């Protein structure tokens, strides 16, 4: 702006000078023009006046313009020289300022010194522009430092609020979140540091999200646990029925089929128990007395598919407390099933049970392909952190179940490479849940109820012939009463089974009587039809009788058994047919050649009437009932009565044995 003002002033001065020169030139040119006009003849004055005036005016303008530009150039050169000097002086002063006091000013402001104090400590600057520049710089630096301090304070506050939200609010919400979403405000109000502003809204929204997620998770878990409980109850009912059928049917084929069904249902029970365990439910079986290790290993084997491949070596001198036995069985079953699944079908799986000071160690070894380091680490993580459900996969759910059972019953599970080439899973049952098996009396196979004997094996075998020490009288009486109650319960079960067998026998006898009545009715009807066909004199079709529940028979009557020439004559001269009734059918009666010729007609033809073949009633009824699919015929007696009785309970179409 100053440069433009100076330039305007310079141009104005140059213009004033040009006007002055122009006035002088006008006066001089006007005097010369007047003299020239007066000096010429009167006839030429007009021409001289016009030409001379124009020339004089142009000369005056040219002189004024030259004077103007000359003065302007002179003044601009002076101002340019002054500006160059000022620039050099300002550059020198700025260099001195940058090299000297300015860094000290900035350092003092950064150290927290007030800008006035910093400016007061500096020597006075002769140039006011530079002094003003220093003040502006110092104030800007101080303001920037204050803004930085405020930003750092706000950042620290945000970090503290975020740490409080993630370290205090979220764990507290997860730990104390109820099913109702309305309690989020109460939980946030009870915290030590109340959330305000955006973090209060964020904490509230996070609490609502956690509440909704927890309620959804609880609902899904509760429904899965309820479904698993129902499935467990159904499995128990089926196993109970199969157990009763094992005693009811003593045939070899039926018995082994029932045993196979029992094995399949046991595997279903293991899956139901796994689902219940994953849903924080209870196991389908609960024991009250200690379970020996051999029974635990065999029970775990029975819940696996290909259990015949398992080879086990167990200890008969240790047992697991009843409340923990089912968890150990289920965890061991999952480990054995995992070993069977990931090994070849023709390789065995070995289970070793060993006593240690810390408890009982159960090792499950397979001869499979082994596990890579990543897979081994993942398996150990699943066992150690079963609550992390994000790590569950389709093939590793069993290991997650093992981890949850290990956490519940304080078991220790680890994995290592097996000497057989596969993987060895080591299950440590702690000593606090391991005890002695229930004592057995020398005169009975029943386990003696009561408290577990914690006496070491060397002291227990110190008695006569390795027998346990004789308990006191009160324990003997209690055990005798328990044995008496057990015998009474066994007798009651035997009476109930006998009653059930009697009811089944009565049902079978009733069915046999009913079938015998039906057989007699059918035989009587066939005899009546046979007599009617023999008396008939013409081959007229007989009316169809009323249908009965029996099925049609393709052999209701036997063909004549005449031989030789009589049979050929019968085929040559007999063109009539015997009508056979199809019971319950809708087809036309079937005709058989030569069956309707009376004995008199045979005599007129000079032939002897063939005699019908004789068959007993049972065979006739069998011929009648066989093709119809109604079942095996009943006989009056014989060694096959039991088979006939079984066949009528069969679902096979031909009523035969399976």
C-alpha positions as CSV (number, residue, x, y, z in Angstrom):
1,X,0.0,0.0,0.0
2,X,2.9,2.4,0.8
3,X,4.5,1.7,-2.5
4,X,1.2,2.5,-4.3
5,X,0.8,5.8,-2.3
6,X,4.4,6.9,-3.1
7,X,3.9,6.1,-6.8
8,X,0.7,8.2,-6.9
9,X,2.5,11.1,-5.3
10,X,5.4,10.8,-7.7
11,X,3.1,10.8,-10.7
12,X,1.2,13.8,-9.4
13,X,4.4,15.8,-9.0
14,X,5.5,14.8,-12.5
15,X,2.2,16.0,-13.9
16,X,2.4,19.3,-12.1
17,X,5.9,19.8,-13.7
18,X,4.6,18.9,-17.1
19,X,1.8,21.4,-16.8
20,X,4.2,24.1,-15.9
21,X,6.4,23.3,-18.9
22,X,3.3,23.2,-21.2
23,X,2.2,26.7,-20.0
24,X,5.6,28.1,-20.7
25,X,5.7,26.5,-24.1
26,X,2.2,27.8,-24.9
27,X,3.3,31.4,-24.0
28,X,6.4,31.2,-26.2
29,X,4.7,29.5,-29.1
30,X,1.8,31.9,-28.9
31,X,4.1,34.9,-29.1
32,X,5.9,33.5,-32.1
33,X,2.6,32.6,-33.8
34,X,1.2,36.1,-33.3
35,X,4.4,37.6,-34.8
36,X,4.2,35.4,-37.8
37,X,0.6,36.3,-38.5
38,X,1.3,40.0,-38.4
39,X,4.4,39.6,-40.6
40,X,2.7,38.0,-43.6
41,X,0.4,39.6,-46.3
42,X,-3.3,40.0,-45.4
43,X,-4.3,37.4,-48.0
44,X,-2.0,34.7,-46.4
45,X,-2.8,35.4,-42.8
46,X,-5.7,32.9,-42.5
47,X,-3.5,30.1,-43.8
48,X,-0.5,31.0,-41.6
49,X,-2.7,31.4,-38.6
50,X,-4.3,28.0,-38.9
51,X,-1.1,26.1,-39.7
52,X,1.0,28.0,-37.3
53,X,-1.5,27.5,-34.4
54,X,-1.7,23.8,-34.9
55,X,2.0,23.4,-35.1
56,X,2.5,25.5,-32.0
57,X,-0.1,23.5,-30.0
58,X,1.5,20.2,-31.0
59,X,4.9,21.5,-30.0
60,X,3.6,22.5,-26.6
61,X,2.1,19.1,-26.0
62,X,5.3,17.3,-26.9
63,X,7.4,19.5,-24.7
64,X,5.0,19.0,-21.7
65,X,4.9,15.2,-22.2
66,X,8.7,15.0,-22.4
67,X,9.0,17.0,-19.2
68,X,6.4,14.8,-17.5
69,X,8.1,11.5,-18.3
70,X,11.6,12.9,-17.5
71,X,10.5,14.0,-14.1
72,X,8.7,10.8,-13.4
73,X,11.7,8.7,-14.3
74,X,14.0,10.8,-12.2
75,X,11.8,10.5,-9.1
76,X,11.3,6.8,-9.6
77,X,15.0,6.2,-9.8
78,X,15.4,8.0,-6.5
79,X,12.6,6.0,-4.8
80,X,14.1,2.8,-6.2
81,X,17.4,3.6,-4.7
82,X,15.8,4.3,-1.3
83,X,13.8,1.0,-1.5
84,X,16.9,-1.0,-2.2
85,X,18.7,0.5,0.7
86,X,15.7,-0.2,3.0
87,X,15.6,-3.8,1.8
88,X,19.3,-4.3,2.5
89,X,18.8,-2.8,6.0
90,X,15.7,-4.9,6.7
91,X,17.4,-8.0,5.5
92,X,20.4,-7.3,7.7
93,X,18.1,-6.7,10.7
94,X,16.1,-9.9,10.0
95,X,19.3,-11.9,9.8
96,X,20.4,-10.5,13.1
97,X,16.9,-11.2,14.6
98,X,16.8,-14.8,13.3
99,X,20.4,-15.5,14.5
100,X,20.0,-13.9,17.8
101,X,17.0,-13.1,19.9
102,X,14.2,-15.0,18.0
103,X,15.3,-18.6,19.0
104,X,15.7,-17.4,22.6
105,X,12.2,-16.0,22.5
106,X,10.7,-19.2,21.2
107,X,12.6,-21.4,23.7
108,X,11.5,-19.2,26.5
109,X,7.8,-19.4,25.4
110,X,8.1,-23.2,25.1
111,X,9.5,-23.4,28.6
112,X,6.4,-21.7,29.9
113,X,7.7,-18.1,30.3
114,X,5.1,-15.4,29.7
115,X,5.6,-13.5,26.4
116,X,5.9,-10.1,28.1
117,X,8.7,-11.4,30.3
118,X,10.5,-12.8,27.3
119,X,10.1,-9.5,25.3
120,X,11.2,-7.4,28.4
121,X,14.5,-9.4,28.7
122,X,15.4,-8.6,25.1
123,X,17.4,-5.4,24.1
124,X,15.3,-2.6,22.6
125,X,15.0,-2.9,18.8
126,X,15.4,0.4,17.0
127,X,13.1,-0.6,14.2
128,X,9.5,-0.6,15.3
129,X,8.5,-3.0,12.5
130,X,10.9,-5.5,13.8
131,X,9.7,-5.0,17.3
132,X,6.2,-5.5,16.3
133,X,7.2,-8.6,14.3
134,X,8.9,-10.0,17.4
135,X,5.8,-9.5,19.5
136,X,3.6,-11.1,16.9
137,X,5.9,-14.1,16.7
138,X,6.1,-14.5,20.5
139,X,2.4,-14.2,20.9
140,X,1.7,-16.8,18.2
141,X,4.2,-19.2,19.7
142,X,2.6,-18.8,23.1
143,X,-0.9,-19.3,21.7
144,X,0.2,-22.4,19.8
145,X,1.8,-23.8,23.0
146,X,-1.4,-23.2,24.9
147,X,-3.4,-24.9,22.1
148,X,-1.0,-27.9,22.2
149,X,-1.3,-28.1,26.0
150,X,-5.1,-28.1,25.7
151,X,-5.0,-30.8,23.0
152,X,-2.7,-32.9,25.1
153,X,-5.0,-32.6,28.1
154,X,-8.0,-33.4,26.1
155,X,-6.3,-36.4,24.6
156,X,-5.2,-37.6,28.0
157,X,-8.8,-37.2,29.3
158,X,-10.1,-39.2,26.3
159,X,-7.5,-41.9,26.9
160,X,-8.4,-42.1,30.6
161,X,-12.1,-42.2,29.7
162,X,-11.5,-45.0,27.2
163,X,-9.4,-46.9,29.6
164,X,-12.1,-46.5,32.3
165,X,-14.8,-47.6,29.8
166,X,-12.8,-50.7,28.6
167,X,-11.3,-51.6,32.0
168,X,-14.1,-50.8,34.4
169,X,-17.4,-50.3,32.7
170,X,-17.4,-53.2,30.2
171,X,-16.2,-55.8,32.7
172,X,-18.7,-54.5,35.3
173,X,-21.5,-54.6,32.8
174,X,-20.6,-58.1,31.7
175,X,-20.3,-59.3,35.3
176,X,-23.4,-57.7,36.7
177,X,-25.7,-57.5,33.6
178,X,-29.2,-58.8,34.5
179,X,-31.8,-60.1,32.1
180,X,-33.6,-56.8,32.2
181,X,-32.2,-54.0,30.1
182,X,-33.6,-51.3,32.4
183,X,-30.9,-52.0,35.0
184,X,-28.1,-50.5,32.8
185,X,-28.6,-47.0,34.4
186,X,-28.4,-48.4,37.9
187,X,-25.2,-50.3,37.1
188,X,-23.6,-47.2,35.6
189,X,-24.7,-45.0,38.5
190,X,-23.0,-47.5,41.0
191,X,-19.6,-47.2,39.4
192,X,-16.9,-45.2,41.1
193,X,-16.4,-42.8,38.3
194,X,-19.7,-41.6,36.6
195,X,-19.5,-41.3,32.9
196,X,-20.4,-37.9,31.4
197,X,-20.9,-36.5,28.0
198,X,-20.3,-38.7,25.0
199,X,-18.8,-41.5,27.1
200,X,-21.9,-41.7,29.2
201,X,-24.0,-42.2,26.0
202,X,-21.4,-44.6,24.7
203,X,-21.4,-46.6,27.9
204,X,-25.2,-46.7,27.9
205,X,-25.4,-47.9,24.3
206,X,-22.7,-50.5,25.0
207,X,-24.6,-51.6,28.1
208,X,-27.8,-52.0,26.1
209,X,-26.0,-54.0,23.4
210,X,-24.4,-56.3,26.0
211,X,-27.8,-56.7,27.7
212,X,-29.5,-57.7,24.5
213,X,-26.6,-60.0,23.6
214,X,-26.6,-61.6,27.0
215,X,-30.4,-62.1,27.0
216,X,-30.2,-63.6,23.5
217,X,-27.3,-65.8,24.6
218,X,-29.2,-66.9,27.7
219,X,-32.3,-67.7,25.8
220,X,-30.4,-69.8,23.2
221,X,-28.4,-71.6,26.0
222,X,-31.5,-72.2,28.0
223,X,-33.4,-73.6,25.0
224,X,-30.5,-75.8,24.1
225,X,-30.1,-77.0,27.6
226,X,-33.8,-77.8,27.8
227,X,-33.7,-79.7,24.5
228,X,-30.6,-81.6,25.7
229,X,-32.4,-82.5,29.0
230,X,-35.4,-83.8,27.0
231,X,-33.1,-85.8,24.8
232,X,-31.3,-87.2,27.8
233,X,-34.6,-88.2,29.3
234,X,-35.6,-89.9,26.1
235,X,-32.3,-91.7,25.9
236,X,-32.6,-92.9,29.5
237,X,-36.1,-94.2,28.8
238,X,-34.9,-96.1,25.6
239,X,-31.9,-97.5,27.5
240,X,-34.2,-98.7,30.3
241,X,-36.5,-100.4,27.8
242,X,-33.6,-102.0,26.0
243,X,-32.2,-103.2,29.4
244,X,-35.5,-104.9,30.2
245,X,-35.6,-106.4,26.7
246,X,-32.2,-107.9,27.2
247,X,-33.6,-110.0,30.0
248,X,-36.9,-110.6,28.3
249,X,-35.6,-112.0,25.0
250,X,-32.9,-114.6,25.4
251,X,-32.6,-115.6,21.8
252,X,-29.1,-115.1,20.5
253,X,-29.9,-113.0,17.4
254,X,-32.5,-110.8,19.1
255,X,-30.2,-110.3,22.1
256,X,-27.2,-109.1,20.0
257,X,-29.5,-106.8,18.0
258,X,-30.7,-105.3,21.2
259,X,-27.2,-105.0,22.4
260,X,-26.3,-103.1,19.2
261,X,-29.2,-100.8,19.7
262,X,-28.1,-100.3,23.3
263,X,-24.7,-99.3,22.0
264,X,-26.1,-96.8,19.4
265,X,-28.4,-95.2,22.0
266,X,-25.4,-94.9,24.3
267,X,-23.6,-92.9,21.7
268,X,-26.7,-90.7,21.3
269,X,-26.6,-90.2,25.1
270,X,-23.0,-89.1,24.8
271,X,-23.9,-86.5,22.2
272,X,-26.8,-85.3,24.4
273,X,-24.5,-85.0,27.3
274,X,-22.1,-83.0,25.2
275,X,-24.8,-80.6,24.1
276,X,-25.9,-80.3,27.8
277,X,-22.3,-79.6,28.8
278,X,-21.8,-76.9,26.2
279,X,-25.1,-75.3,27.3
280,X,-24.0,-75.3,31.0
281,X,-26.5,-78.1,31.7
282,X,-26.3,-81.2,33.8
283,X,-25.2,-84.6,32.9
284,X,-27.8,-87.3,32.2
285,X,-26.4,-89.7,34.8
286,X,-25.4,-89.1,38.4
287,X,-23.6,-91.5,40.7
288,X,-23.5,-91.6,44.4
289,X,-20.9,-94.3,45.1
290,X,-17.3,-94.4,43.9
291,X,-16.9,-96.0,40.5
292,X,-13.8,-98.1,39.8
293,X,-11.4,-97.1,37.1
294,X,-12.0,-100.2,35.0
295,X,-15.8,-99.4,34.9
296,X,-15.0,-95.9,34.0
297,X,-12.8,-96.9,31.1
298,X,-15.4,-99.5,29.9
299,X,-18.2,-97.0,30.2
300,X,-16.2,-94.5,28.2
301,X,-15.5,-97.2,25.6
302,X,-19.2,-98.2,25.4
303,X,-20.1,-94.6,24.3
304,X,-17.8,-94.7,21.3
305,X,-18.6,-96.1,17.9
306,X,-15.7,-98.5,17.1
307,X,-15.0,-99.5,20.7
308,X,-13.6,-102.9,19.7
309,X,-10.4,-101.3,18.6
310,X,-9.7,-100.0,22.1
311,X,-7.1,-101.9,24.2
312,X,-6.9,-100.8,27.8
313,X,-4.7,-101.6,30.9
314,X,-6.3,-100.2,34.0
315,X,-5.8,-100.3,37.8
316,X,-8.3,-102.1,39.9
317,X,-7.3,-100.4,43.1
318,X,-8.6,-96.9,42.4
319,X,-12.0,-95.3,41.9
320,X,-13.5,-91.9,41.3
321,X,-16.0,-90.2,43.6
322,X,-19.6,-90.6,42.4
323,X,-20.4,-86.9,41.8
324,X,-17.2,-86.6,39.5
325,X,-17.4,-90.1,37.9
326,X,-19.8,-89.0,35.1
327,X,-17.6,-86.1,34.1
328,X,-14.5,-88.3,34.0
329,X,-16.4,-90.8,31.9
330,X,-17.6,-88.2,29.5
331,X,-14.2,-86.5,29.1
332,X,-12.5,-89.9,28.6
333,X,-15.2,-90.9,26.0
334,X,-14.5,-87.8,24.0
335,X,-10.8,-88.4,24.0
336,X,-11.2,-92.0,23.0
337,X,-13.7,-91.1,20.3
338,X,-11.3,-88.5,19.0
339,X,-8.5,-91.0,18.8
340,X,-10.7,-93.6,17.0
341,X,-11.9,-91.0,14.5
342,X,-8.4,-89.7,13.5
343,X,-6.7,-93.1,13.2
344,X,-7.0,-95.9,10.7
345,X,-9.8,-98.5,11.1
346,X,-7.3,-101.4,11.5
347,X,-5.2,-99.8,14.1
348,X,-5.9,-100.1,17.8
349,X,-6.2,-97.3,20.4
350,X,-4.4,-98.0,23.7
351,X,-5.7,-96.7,27.0
352,X,-3.4,-96.8,30.0
353,X,-4.4,-96.1,33.6
354,X,-1.5,-95.4,36.1
355,X,-1.4,-94.4,39.7
356,X,0.6,-91.3,40.6
357,X,1.1,-89.2,43.7
358,X,-1.0,-86.4,42.1
359,X,-3.8,-88.7,41.2
360,X,-4.6,-91.1,38.4
361,X,-3.1,-90.6,34.9
362,X,-5.2,-91.9,31.9
363,X,-3.3,-91.9,28.6
364,X,-5.1,-92.4,25.3
365,X,-2.7,-93.2,22.4
366,X,-3.5,-93.7,18.8
367,X,-1.5,-94.5,15.7
368,X,-2.9,-91.8,13.4
369,X,-1.3,-89.1,11.4
370,X,-0.4,-86.9,14.4
371,X,-1.0,-83.2,14.7
372,X,1.0,-80.2,13.5
373,X,2.3,-77.6,15.9
374,X,-0.5,-75.2,15.0
375,X,-3.2,-77.9,15.5
376,X,-1.6,-79.0,18.8
377,X,-1.6,-75.4,20.0
378,X,-5.2,-75.0,19.0
379,X,-6.2,-78.2,20.8
380,X,-4.4,-77.1,24.0
381,X,-6.1,-73.7,23.7
382,X,-9.5,-75.3,23.4
383,X,-8.9,-77.4,26.5
384,X,-7.4,-74.5,28.5
385,X,-10.0,-71.9,27.4
386,X,-13.3,-73.6,26.7
387,X,-15.2,-70.4,27.4
388,X,-13.9,-68.8,24.2
389,X,-16.6,-70.1,22.0
390,X,-15.3,-68.2,19.0
391,X,-12.5,-70.9,18.8
392,X,-15.0,-73.7,18.5
393,X,-15.1,-75.5,15.2
394,X,-17.1,-78.4,13.9
395,X,-14.3,-80.9,14.5
396,X,-13.1,-79.5,17.8
397,X,-16.3,-79.4,19.7
398,X,-15.4,-82.5,21.6
399,X,-12.2,-80.9,22.8
400,X,-14.2,-77.9,24.0
401,X,-16.4,-80.3,25.9
402,X,-13.4,-81.9,27.4
403,X,-12.1,-78.5,28.5
404,X,-15.4,-77.5,30.1
405,X,-15.5,-80.9,32.0
406,X,-11.9,-80.4,33.0
407,X,-12.7,-76.9,34.4
408,X,-15.7,-78.3,36.2
409,X,-14.0,-81.3,37.8
410,X,-10.5,-79.8,38.2
411,X,-9.0,-82.2,35.6
412,X,-5.8,-81.7,33.7
413,X,-5.6,-82.4,30.0
414,X,-2.5,-82.3,27.9
415,X,-1.3,-83.6,24.5
416,X,2.0,-84.9,23.3
417,X,3.3,-87.0,20.3
418,X,2.7,-90.7,20.7
419,X,5.4,-93.3,20.4
420,X,3.0,-95.1,18.0
421,X,3.2,-92.2,15.5
422,X,-0.1,-90.5,16.5
423,X,-1.1,-88.3,19.4
424,X,-1.3,-89.2,23.1
425,X,-3.9,-87.4,25.2
426,X,-3.1,-87.4,28.9
427,X,-6.0,-86.9,31.4
428,X,-5.0,-86.4,35.0
429,X,-7.7,-87.1,37.6
430,X,-6.6,-85.2,40.7
431,X,-6.1,-87.0,44.0
432,X,-8.9,-85.1,45.7
433,X,-11.6,-86.9,43.7
434,X,-9.8,-90.3,43.6
435,X,-10.6,-92.9,46.3
436,X,-10.8,-96.6,46.9
437,X,-13.4,-98.8,45.3
438,X,-16.4,-99.9,47.5
439,X,-15.3,-102.8,49.6
440,X,-16.6,-106.2,48.6
441,X,-17.4,-108.9,51.2
442,X,-15.7,-112.2,50.8
443,X,-19.0,-114.1,50.9
444,X,-20.9,-111.9,48.5
445,X,-20.4,-110.3,45.1
446,X,-22.4,-107.2,46.1
447,X,-20.5,-104.0,47.1
448,X,-20.7,-103.1,50.7
449,X,-22.3,-99.7,51.0
450,X,-21.0,-97.0,53.4
451,X,-18.1,-94.7,53.5
452,X,-15.1,-95.2,51.3
453,X,-12.1,-96.9,52.9
454,X,-9.0,-94.6,52.6
455,X,-6.6,-97.1,54.1
456,X,-3.5,-97.7,51.8
457,X,-3.2,-100.9,50.0
458,X,-0.5,-102.4,52.2
459,X,-2.6,-101.9,55.3
460,X,-5.7,-103.2,53.6
461,X,-4.0,-106.4,52.6
462,X,-2.6,-106.9,56.1
463,X,-5.8,-108.9,57.0
464,X,-6.4,-112.6,56.5
465,X,-5.7,-113.7,52.9
466,X,-5.7,-110.0,51.8
467,X,-9.3,-109.5,53.1
468,X,-10.2,-106.0,54.3
469,X,-10.4,-105.4,58.0
470,X,-13.6,-106.4,59.7
471,X,-15.8,-103.3,60.3
472,X,-17.6,-102.6,63.6
473,X,-21.0,-104.1,64.4
474,X,-23.0,-101.1,63.5
475,X,-21.6,-101.0,60.0
476,X,-22.2,-104.8,59.7
477,X,-25.8,-104.4,60.6
478,X,-26.3,-101.5,58.3
479,X,-24.7,-103.4,55.4
480,X,-26.9,-106.5,56.2
481,X,-30.0,-104.3,56.1
482,X,-28.9,-102.8,52.9
483,X,-28.3,-106.3,51.4
484,X,-31.7,-107.4,52.7
485,X,-33.4,-104.4,51.0
486,X,-31.5,-105.1,47.8
487,X,-32.7,-108.7,47.8
488,X,-36.3,-107.6,48.4
489,X,-36.0,-105.1,45.5
490,X,-34.7,-107.9,43.3
491,X,-37.5,-110.2,44.3
492,X,-40.0,-107.4,43.6
493,X,-38.5,-106.9,40.2
494,X,-38.6,-110.7,39.6
495,X,-42.3,-110.7,40.5
496,X,-43.0,-107.8,38.2
497,X,-41.2,-109.5,35.3
498,X,-43.1,-112.7,36.0
499,X,-46.4,-110.8,35.9
500,X,-45.4,-109.1,32.7
501,X,-44.4,-112.5,31.1
502,X,-47.7,-114.0,32.3
503,X,-49.6,-111.1,30.6
504,X,-47.7,-111.7,27.4
505,X,-48.4,-115.4,27.5
506,X,-52.1,-114.7,28.0
507,X,-52.1,-112.3,25.0
508,X,-50.3,-114.9,22.9
509,X,-52.8,-117.6,24.0
510,X,-55.7,-115.3,23.2
511,X,-54.3,-114.6,19.7
512,X,-53.8,-118.4,19.2
513,X,-57.4,-119.1,20.1
514,X,-58.6,-116.4,17.8
515,X,-56.6,-117.8,14.9
516,X,-57.7,-121.3,15.7
517,X,-61.4,-120.1,15.5
518,X,-60.7,-118.4,12.2
519,X,-59.0,-121.6,10.9
520,X,-61.9,-123.8,11.9
521,X,-64.3,-121.4,10.2
522,X,-62.3,-121.4,7.0
523,X,-61.9,-125.1,6.9
524,X,-65.7,-125.6,7.5
525,X,-66.3,-123.2,4.6
526,X,-64.0,-125.1,2.3
527,X,-65.5,-128.4,3.1
528,X,-69.0,-127.0,2.4
529,X,-67.7,-125.6,-0.9
530,X,-66.1,-129.0,-1.8
531,X,-69.4,-130.8,-1.1
532,X,-71.4,-128.3,-3.2
533,X,-68.9,-128.7,-6.2
534,X,-69.2,-132.6,-6.0
535,X,-73.0,-132.6,-6.1
536,X,-73.3,-130.1,-9.0
537,X,-74.5,-131.5,-12.3
538,X,-73.6,-128.6,-14.5
539,X,-70.6,-126.4,-14.7
540,X,-72.5,-123.3,-13.6
541,X,-70.6,-120.6,-11.8
542,X,-71.3,-120.5,-8.1
543,X,-72.2,-117.2,-6.4
544,X,-69.4,-115.5,-4.6
545,X,-69.7,-115.9,-0.8
546,X,-69.5,-113.1,1.6
547,X,-65.9,-111.8,2.0
548,X,-64.1,-112.6,5.2
549,X,-60.9,-111.0,6.7
550,X,-58.7,-113.7,5.2
551,X,-56.6,-113.1,2.1
552,X,-57.1,-115.1,-1.2
553,X,-55.5,-118.5,-1.6
554,X,-54.2,-119.8,-4.9
555,X,-54.4,-123.4,-3.8
556,X,-57.8,-123.8,-2.1
557,X,-58.4,-127.2,-3.7
558,X,-55.9,-129.9,-4.8
559,X,-55.7,-131.1,-8.4
560,X,-56.7,-134.7,-9.2
561,X,-53.8,-137.1,-8.9
562,X,-54.9,-139.8,-11.4
563,X,-52.0,-141.1,-13.4
564,X,-51.2,-142.6,-16.9
565,X,-53.9,-142.8,-19.5
566,X,-56.7,-141.8,-17.1
567,X,-55.0,-138.4,-16.7
568,X,-54.6,-138.1,-20.5
569,X,-58.3,-139.0,-20.9
570,X,-59.2,-136.5,-18.3
571,X,-57.3,-133.8,-20.2
572,X,-58.8,-134.9,-23.5
573,X,-62.5,-135.2,-22.6
574,X,-63.0,-132.8,-19.7
575,X,-63.6,-129.3,-20.8
576,X,-65.4,-128.0,-17.7
577,X,-63.8,-126.2,-14.9
578,X,-64.2,-126.1,-11.2
579,X,-64.9,-122.7,-9.6
580,X,-62.6,-121.6,-6.8
581,X,-63.7,-118.8,-4.6
582,X,-61.3,-115.9,-4.1
583,X,-62.0,-114.6,-0.6
584,X,-62.2,-110.9,-0.3
585,X,-61.1,-110.4,-4.0
586,X,-62.7,-108.7,-6.9
587,X,-61.4,-110.9,-9.8
588,X,-63.5,-113.5,-11.6
589,X,-63.5,-117.1,-10.2
590,X,-60.6,-119.2,-11.5
591,X,-61.5,-122.5,-13.3
592,X,-59.6,-125.8,-13.2
593,X,-60.1,-128.5,-15.9
594,X,-61.9,-131.7,-14.9
595,X,-62.7,-130.7,-11.3
596,X,-66.5,-130.4,-11.8
597,X,-67.2,-133.9,-13.5
598,X,-69.3,-136.1,-11.3
599,X,-68.5,-139.8,-10.7
600,X,-71.6,-140.8,-12.8
601,X,-70.2,-138.8,-15.8
602,X,-66.8,-140.5,-15.4
603,X,-68.6,-143.9,-15.4
604,X,-70.5,-143.0,-18.6
605,X,-67.2,-142.1,-20.2
606,X,-65.7,-145.4,-19.2
607,X,-63.2,-143.8,-16.9
608,X,-62.5,-143.9,-13.2
609,X,-63.1,-140.8,-11.2
610,X,-59.8,-139.5,-9.7
611,X,-59.7,-139.3,-6.0
612,X,-58.7,-135.9,-4.5
613,X,-55.4,-135.8,-2.6
614,X,-55.8,-135.8,1.1
615,X,-54.1,-133.2,3.3
616,X,-54.4,-132.4,6.9
617,X,-56.2,-129.3,8.1
618,X,-53.0,-127.5,9.1
619,X,-51.5,-127.8,5.6
620,X,-54.8,-126.7,4.0
621,X,-54.8,-123.7,6.3
622,X,-51.1,-123.1,5.5
623,X,-51.9,-123.2,1.7
624,X,-54.8,-120.8,2.3
625,X,-52.8,-118.4,4.5
626,X,-49.4,-118.6,2.9
627,X,-49.6,-116.4,-0.2
628,X,-51.8,-113.9,1.5
629,X,-49.2,-112.5,3.9
630,X,-51.4,-113.2,6.9
631,X,-48.7,-115.0,8.9
632,X,-47.4,-118.5,9.7
633,X,-50.1,-121.1,10.3
634,X,-50.6,-122.4,13.8
635,X,-50.3,-126.1,14.5
636,X,-51.9,-128.1,17.3
637,X,-48.5,-128.8,18.8
638,X,-44.9,-129.5,18.0
639,X,-41.4,-128.1,18.5
640,X,-42.1,-125.0,16.4
641,X,-44.8,-123.6,18.7
642,X,-42.5,-121.0,20.0
643,X,-41.3,-120.0,16.5
644,X,-44.9,-119.6,15.5
645,X,-45.7,-117.5,18.5
646,X,-42.7,-115.3,17.7
647,X,-43.6,-115.1,14.0
648,X,-47.0,-113.6,14.7
649,X,-45.3,-110.8,16.6
650,X,-43.0,-110.2,13.6
651,X,-43.3,-107.4,11.1
652,X,-42.0,-109.5,8.2
653,X,-44.4,-109.8,5.3
654,X,-44.2,-113.6,5.1
655,X,-44.4,-114.1,8.8
656,X,-41.1,-116.1,8.9
657,X,-38.2,-115.7,11.2
658,X,-35.6,-112.9,10.5
